[in-house]
Structures are given as structure tokens and as C-alpha cells.
Amino acid sequence: MSTYDKLKLENQLCFSVYAVSRAITKLYRPLLEELDITYPQYLVMLVLWENETLSLKDLGKKLYLDSGTLTPLLKRLESMGLVMRKRSLEDERLLNVSLTEKGFQLKEKAKSIPDCILKAINLDMENLIKTKAQMDSLLTSIIDNEK
């Protein structure tokens, strides 16, 4: 591949990842509108459905988001009655985020979303698992190179 071929859009990994991300997010949009949440809010809820309560720092690590990005998301989710933010009793510097009863109940409404997405992307489970593993490996490689 020539130096100039490397500059073609069709040869850019970043564009493929970007385009796939936008396409997948678009698939989620109508499903999440039924829950009255956005895709980033859904990601927060996924983590909290697994953990119920996490510190802001741990939530950020799991989502690869900084507190400046997370705080507005959490404020909105809190105003919707889905999460609660509370200072740690052991260390006031730590902010814990937990599900409310309403947030926990939203999980029941969301349980069909993964199957809907799987059907919409038309990948069998084996290829989906392989693709996700490759994406996870790519992410790990990028993060390891940033250190």
C-alpha cells in the first residue's frame, strides 16, 4: 500500500469503527426512546444493573468516561428518578451512584433490547462473539499503548 493509499478514507480503521458505532447507536435509538433514555444513559444503566451501587470513579473506569462526562448523564438520570448520587459515609470525597427502585424496574423493560439488536445486525452468535473479542482486544491494545 502506497503512502497516499494509506490516506484514503476506505483504508481508515477509525472511519470503520466510527461508522459502525453510529449505525449501532441508530439501531438502539427507537428501543431506548421507549424507555425515555439515551444511549449513553443506557450504558450507565447497564453497569448499574450489574452492580447496583458504584463509586463515580469505578463507573467511569467501566465506561471509559471521565467525571466531567459522567456528571451530566448522572444528573439527568437522577432527575428522572432512576439513580441516586450520595457521598460515601466513609470518605466524603467519594461519590456513590446507585439504582433507585424505578431504575431497577427499568431493567425489566430493557431485557428485550439485546435480542432486538442481535436480530437487527443479522450476525450469528459465533460471529458476534468473535467480533466483540476483536474489538475488546483492539481497545485493550490502545489503552495499553497510552500508558
Secondary structure as the mmCIF struct_conf table of DSSP 4:
data_model
#
loop_
_struct_conf.conf_type_id
_struct_conf.id
_struct_conf.beg_label_comp_id
_struct_conf.beg_label_asym_id
_struct_conf.beg_label_seq_id
_struct_conf.end_label_comp_id
_struct_conf.end_label_asym_id
_struct_conf.end_label_seq_id
TURN_TY1_P TURN_TY1_P1 THR A 3 TYR A 4
HELX_RH_3T_P HELX_RH_3T_P1 ASP A 5 LEU A 7
BEND BEND1 LYS A 8 LYS A 8
HELX_RH_3T_P HELX_RH_3T_P2 LEU A 9 ASN A 11
HELX_RH_AL_P HELX_RH_AL_P1 LEU A 13 GLU A 33
TURN_TY1_P TURN_TY1_P2 GLU A 34 ASP A 36
HELX_RH_AL_P HELX_RH_AL_P2 TYR A 39 ASN A 51
BEND BEND2 GLU A 52 GLU A 52
STRN STRN1 THR A 53 SER A 55
HELX_RH_AL_P HELX_RH_AL_P3 LEU A 56 LEU A 63
TURN_TY1_P TURN_TY1_P3 TYR A 64 TYR A 64
HELX_RH_AL_P HELX_RH_AL_P4 SER A 67 SER A 79
TURN_TY1_P TURN_TY1_P4 MET A 80 GLY A 81
BEND BEND3 LEU A 82 LEU A 82
STRN STRN2 VAL A 83 ARG A 87
BEND BEND4 LEU A 89 GLU A 90
TURN_TY1_P TURN_TY1_P5 GLU A 92 ARG A 93
STRN STRN3 LEU A 95 LEU A 99
HELX_RH_AL_P HELX_RH_AL_P5 GLU A 101 ALA A 110
TURN_TY1_P TURN_TY1_P6 LYS A 111 SER A 112
HELX_RH_AL_P HELX_RH_AL_P6 ILE A 113 ILE A 121
TURN_TY1_P TURN_TY1_P7 ASN A 122 ASN A 122
HELX_RH_AL_P HELX_RH_AL_P7 MET A 125 GLU A 146
#
